[in-house]
């Protein structure tokens, strides 16, 4: 099969020399193989038209060229563009694969094999695979790929000499017959098997090079390739306990439904105990009541009162019931900050221990039922920190359809950390029965919303592709750094909005509009939701920030049943201003408006249904 040989004109390649190209994902040990093959005779040059440097050297009379670590051959960035062009110019490819992450790395391997270029695979990091209790059937892997596979531990020099001895045994691998037929049909127009593949996959630059329109088969080819990888891994990898560390065995238990779900329940309970009991009751009881209301507010009122009467307009705005210098500072520092710090501390432990990616894998099947994949658990969990930031992270999802579903679920059913902290604290005081009803209602709304959007929106969910780092004890330094950084970011974002909210509420109070709004909303608050008319104030505050609204409920004399209804409604209520802006930015005006308006309707409708049953 022909290959393109015109992309390496900046490298001096002797007549008749073969171009041996090293290919692999990031951090798989390619540099060790490159150094072993080339020794001291290495040159580094800038690839034309990019900022990417590539290394090249001699192996006997042939040239060895290293490529940047990539997850696929395409033109999504400079590294992939360079890797693509160097690979298409290769006479043979040495593909370095991480034995621990076969499911991830074999996607690139199969794409390289599909180019029709002779390939040999170095299965590296075999010692780490053994430590994780993974047994790999090398002979079967070689048969399924159709190319030589050599086990190596490059940093210890094991397998390097065999790679050197067998490198010219590289051969073309097994290409699916349907793809092969399509490629053969394009050869009269393209002339290069590898470039024909990339044209089929919709690479615009390669298509332009040949004056043909880019193909529209990327999703189909990628989907088929992912299924081939999964099938190969299922057949060649066996998990054993032999030699496996405790963290490895625990990590496996986290992935299996029968053990993973109880572990997840324990993690949730630990988070609830930390945030809802220790922080919300003990720490907030001290910071809000003793420090802020007992010490800070009297001092501020006394100081400001020397210059401005509290009954005046300015005095009411600064130190009144909703004062910028009193209630706002108390809410932000005394109530919300401890809750936010507690949440981010728990989230940082989950991240640093390697648990979050396993949780994504565990919930993948459930997520697929609402049109998402397991990766969506990451923005959903981040949403419990900050829905605004989580809305941005929906970009990690594979399709526009998934991003729409995730954004709608985030906007409707996910309370942010500060709001969650207030909710957890209030739930802790109303009894187990009401806590169970609250959780059930929110989960039902989340599930029904996802199911409806899954049925209505065209397309299907993409496959889950995620790295599983080793399970380890979280490093205190990392956890502390993440907690402080994210909590500080919360303060920067929340404080101005809280001040704006307090100012608006004070102005509404002074003008008499607050009472008018409370009376206007009375048919909803008192009639449908069976709550005091003053809860309308919490909803108005929630428009500025949902946690501000939840905090407003904290001081109201509500029965346990009314507290449940209020918390369900405020959880499902419209997202805060910052999140609404981000939803419109990410999803566009039409989708954004639909998500925003739906949250109004759902919040009061579900709240009314719950009220009808419990009050």
C-alpha positions, 0 to 999 in steps of 0.5 A: 500500500502506498504512503505519503512520503512528502512531509519530512523534507526538513529532515535529512533522510539518506537515499534508501533509508527507512523511516521508523516512526515512534507512536504512542499516547502521552507518558507511555515511555516512548522516549526510552525506546527512542534513546535505545534505538538512536543512542547519542545521535539525536537531532531536534527540529521544529516541524514546519508551520507549527510550534512543535519540536520533533526528535529524530536520529539514526538507527543503523542506516535508517532514521528514527522519528519520535512523535508527540504523545497523542490519543488519535491521528487527526488535526484537532491541535498542532501535536495531532497534526504533526503526529498525523503527518509524520505517521503518514510518511512512515515506512514502519511504525513502532507503537508503544502501548501502556499495558495498564491502560490497554482500553485507552491506548489500543484506540490509537493502535487500531487507527494506526493499523487502519492506515495500512502502514506496517506496525509492531507493538511494544507492550510497555509497563508490564511490571505495573500491569502485574502489580495491578493483577492484570494478566495479558494474553500476548499471543491472542493480542498479536492474533487479534491485531495482526501485528507483532506484540512484544512485552517490555519494561522499558525503564529496566531495559527488559524487552528492548533488545527483542524490539531491536531484533524484531523491529523489521518484522513489522507488518500490516495488521487486520483491518475490518472488511467494511472499512477496507472496502471503503478505502479501496474504493477511494484509492483511485482518487487519493492514492494513499491508503492512510490519507484515504482513511483520514479523508473518510474520517472527515479530516479537512486538511487531508481532504483539501490536500487531495481536492476532495470533500471531507468524509462524514464517517468519523463518528461511525468509524470511531464508534466501530473502532471503540467496540473493537477495542472493547472486544479485544480487551475483554478477550486478552485481559484477565484480572487476578488478585495475584500480586495485586496491591490492596488499592488495586483490589479496592479499585475493582470493587468500586467498579462492580455494582454489587460492591460499588453501590454500597461503597458509593452509599458510604461515600455519600453518607460520609459527605452528608455527615461532614457537611450536613452534621459537623459543618452545618450544625457544629461549625456554622452554629459557631461561625454564624451565631457566635462569631458573626451575629454575636460579635461581628454584627453588633460591632458593625451596627454600633460603628455605622450607627454613630454616623447613619441612623439604621432607620434611614434609607442608607442605614437600612441598606447597610445594616438593616434586616438585609444589610450589605454589611450585616446579613450579606457578610454573615451569610457569606462568611458565617454560613456559606463559606464553612459549607463550601470549604467542607464540600470542596474538601470532600470533593478534593479527597474524592479526586485525589484518591482516584475515586471520581473516575471509578464512580463515572465508570460505575454509573455509566449504565445508569447515565446511558438510560438518560442519554448521557455516559458515565463521564457526565457524573463529573459535571454533575458532581462538580455541579454540587460545587458550583453549577456555573462551573459545571455548566462550562465542564459539560464541554467534556461530553462527546455530543451536543445532545449530551451537553444539552441534557446535562445542562438541563439536569444541572439547571434543574435538579443539582443544588450547588455546594453552598445551597447543598450545605444549607439544605443538608443542615436544614434536612438534618433537623426534620427527620429521616422520613422527610430526608428520604422523601427529599432525596427520592423526589430530586432523583425522580425529577433528575431521572424523568427529565433525563428520560424525556430529553433522551426520548425527544432529542435525536441521536444517542449517547457516546461511549465512555472513554476515561483513564482510571488512575491508581487508588491511593491515599489522598495527599494532604498538600493536594487536597488543601491546595484544591480546597483553598483555591476553589473556596477562594474562587467562590468568595470572589464570585459570590460576594459581589452577587450577594451584595447585589441581592441584598441591595435589591431586597433592601430597595424592594423592602423600602419601596414596599414592593417586597410586600407587594411581590409577596402578596402577588405570589401568595396564590403560589406560596400560600395556595399551592405550596402551603408556605408562609407568604414570606417565602417569596422573599427567599425565591427572589433572593434565589434569583440572585444566587440559589444558595442565597435563597436557601439561606433565606429559608434558614431563618423562617419558622417552618414546620418539618413538612413545610421545610421539605416543600420549601427545600424541594422547591428551592432546589428545583428553582431557577439557577442563579444569575451567573449560571443562567448567563452561562447556560445562554452562552453555552446552549444558545438563546433558544435552548437557554430560554427553554431550560430557564423557563422550564425550571420555573414551571417544574419547581412550583409544580413539583413543590405543589405535588409534594405539598399536597402529600405531606402538608 
